[in-house]
Amino acid sequence: MNVRPQKSFNRQFSRLKSNQKQTATNRIKLFVINPYDAQHPLKGEWHGYRSISVGGDLRIHFKELPDK
């Protein structure tokens, strides 16, 4: 699996507190190991995207792209 964050993700990630960054990094590592654990599809304007819960009100939204 290839994970490529967008510039907006990197910008928002840099603004997180240290403990939030660590938690988010751990969740991303778990996602790479098991992509279908603890993630769900989104609806409405976010249709086509999926979400991973990091903790509290912190979420990572992503879109699966076909392999090139």
C-alpha positions as CSV (number, residue, x, y, z in Angstrom):
1,M,0.0,0.0,0.0
2,N,1.3,3.4,-0.9
3,V,0.3,6.3,1.4
4,R,0.8,9.8,0.0
5,P,-0.3,12.7,2.2
6,Q,-1.5,15.9,0.6
7,K,0.1,19.2,1.4
8,S,-2.9,20.2,3.4
9,F,-2.5,17.1,5.6
10,N,1.2,17.9,6.2
11,R,0.3,21.5,7.1
12,Q,-2.5,20.5,9.5
13,F,-0.4,17.7,11.0
14,S,2.4,20.1,11.8
15,R,0.0,22.1,13.9
16,L,-1.0,19.2,16.2
17,K,0.3,18.8,19.7
18,S,3.1,16.4,20.2
19,N,0.9,13.7,21.7
20,Q,-1.6,14.0,18.9
21,K,1.1,13.7,16.3
22,Q,2.3,10.5,18.0
23,T,-1.2,9.0,18.2
24,A,-1.9,9.9,14.5
25,T,1.4,8.4,13.4
26,N,0.6,5.2,15.3
27,R,-2.9,5.0,13.7
28,I,-1.4,5.5,10.2
29,K,1.1,2.6,10.9
30,L,-1.8,0.4,12.0
31,F,-3.8,1.4,8.9
32,V,-0.9,0.4,6.6
33,I,-0.8,-3.1,8.3
34,N,-4.5,-3.6,8.3
35,P,-6.3,-1.1,6.0
36,Y,-9.8,-2.2,6.8
37,D,-9.6,-2.1,10.6
38,A,-11.4,0.8,12.3
39,Q,-12.2,2.9,9.2
40,H,-15.4,3.6,7.6
41,P,-16.9,5.3,4.5
42,L,-18.1,8.9,4.7
43,K,-21.3,10.3,3.3
44,G,-22.6,13.6,1.8
45,E,-20.0,16.0,0.5
46,W,-17.3,13.6,1.6
47,H,-18.8,10.7,-0.4
48,G,-15.9,8.6,-1.9
49,Y,-13.7,9.2,1.1
50,R,-13.0,7.1,4.2
51,S,-12.2,8.1,7.8
52,I,-9.9,6.8,10.5
53,S,-10.5,7.8,14.1
54,V,-7.4,9.0,15.8
55,G,-9.0,9.9,19.1
56,G,-11.3,12.4,20.5
57,D,-12.5,14.6,17.7
58,L,-9.4,14.0,15.6
59,R,-10.0,12.1,12.3
60,I,-7.9,11.4,9.2
61,H,-9.9,11.5,6.0
62,F,-8.5,9.7,2.9
63,K,-9.4,8.5,-0.5
64,E,-8.3,5.2,-2.0
65,L,-6.8,5.7,-5.5
66,P,-6.2,2.9,-8.0
67,D,-2.6,1.6,-8.3
68,K,-0.8,3.1,-11.3
